[in-house]
Amino acid sequence: MPEYERANKDELAAFDETTKQCTMNCGQGIHDPRSKKEMKFLCDECATVEAKIFCVTCGVWLPESQTGLTDGKVSECQQCTNARDAARYRWLRERDLDTISKGGAFAGLMPEKLVLNGADLDKAVDSAIRKSEEIENSVDTFSLTASI
């Protein structure tokens, strides 16, 4: 009887069959003791299939690499997340300047205690982003200089 390559039992138990697709029409020989799962696990010819995650917003199955998630749970794709973030920002950008006295969510500039909207909010956000990038770059430069 021929000897068959066997998989490590722990690795085989952790293997998800749905991550590989047989492309060689592999089949068990008459005396082959391995399961189809084990054969798929050992086969170098079987194609790796990327896991998919369902976007609950747009109703599309997406490759896991496009979602940034690795747990396979129901989620939202990056495009829908970006659209939702943009809608939130547009809503915040269009708030009345007297929102602080009426109550509710608003964007403000501290320590000046100013409520911002529209182009003023855009400028403040852009400035804050530039400042944080400058700080990050100066830390990187310092780290690089210090390590030389």
N, C-alpha and C positions, 0 to 999 in steps of 0.2 A: 504494500500500500504506500503511495507517495506521501512525503512529508509536506505539510502545509504551513506557511508562515502564519503565526498567530499574533494577535494584538494584545497589548497590555490590558488586563481586565479593567483597571481603574480608568485608563484613557478611553477605552471603548465605552464604558458606562457613561462617561461625560460627553461622548460624541453625539452631536445632534445630526441625525440622518438627513434632515432637510437642508443642511448646508452643503451637500454634495449631490450632484446629479450624474448618473451613469451615462457615459457617452460611448462606451465600448460594448454595450449589450452583454455585460459580464453575467455569468451564470455559474451556479454551483456544479461541480463535477459530482458524479454519483457517490463517491466516498468522501466528499469534502465535508468536514465537520463544522465549518464556519457558517455563521448566519449571514444573511444578506447584508445586515448592518455591519458586521465585521469585514466582509469583503469590500464594501463601499469605503469603510474607514481605511483599509490597507491599500486600496487601488490608487495608483498615481495618475491614472488616466481619467478618472472621474472628475468632472469639472466642479470647482468650488462655486457655490451659489451664494451671493450676498444676501444677508437677511433683509427683510423688508419691514417697514413700519408704516402703519396706516395713519394718514393725516386726517384728524377728525374735522378739520375746518373745510378743506377742499375735497375730501373724499377720495384721495388718491393713495395708492400704495407706492412708497418710495424706498429706494435703496437706503440702508441704514447710514451709509456714509454721507448722505445728503441731509440727514437730520441732526447729526451730532450726538445722537443717543445710542446707547449700546444695550439697553435692557429689553428691547423688543416690545415695549408697552405702547399702547395707543398714545399718540402724540400729535404734534403739529409740525408741519414742514417749515424749513427756514424761510421760504417765500411768504407763507401765511403769517409767521411770527413777525417778519419785517413789516408786512402790511398792517398788522395789528399795532405794532409799535408806532408806525407812521400815523395811523389814525389817532392814537392816543396823543401824539405830539401835536397834530393839527388841532385836536379838540382843546388841548392845553394852551396852544398858541392863540386860539380865538376867544379865550376867556375875557370877560370884561375886567377893566382895571379896578372896578369897585367890588370885585369878588371877595376881597378880604373882609369887607364890612358886611356883606351879605352872607358870607359863609360858603364853604365848599372848597374844592381843590383849585389851586392856582400855582403859578411859578413865581418865585421871588428872587431878589438879589439881596444878599446879606453882606455886610452889616448895614447896608443902606436902607433896608426895610422897604424895598420897592416891589410892587407887583409888576410883572413884565408880561407882555404879550406881543404878537406880531413880529415885526422886524427887530424890535428891541430884544425880544426873547431869543430870536435866532442869533443875534450878535453876541449876547451873553453866553449862550451855549457854545457857539463856535470859539469864543475866547477861552472858556473854561476847558474845552477839549485841547486847544493849542497849549495852554499852560500845563495841563497834565501830560501831554506828549513831550513838552520841553523838560519837565521834571524827570520823566522816564528816560529820555535821551541823556540827560546829564548824569543820572545814576548809572546808566550803561557805560558812559564815557569814563566816569570816575572809577567804576569797577575795572574797566579795561586798563586805565592808567595805573591803578593801584596794583594790578596783577603783573605789570610789565617789569 
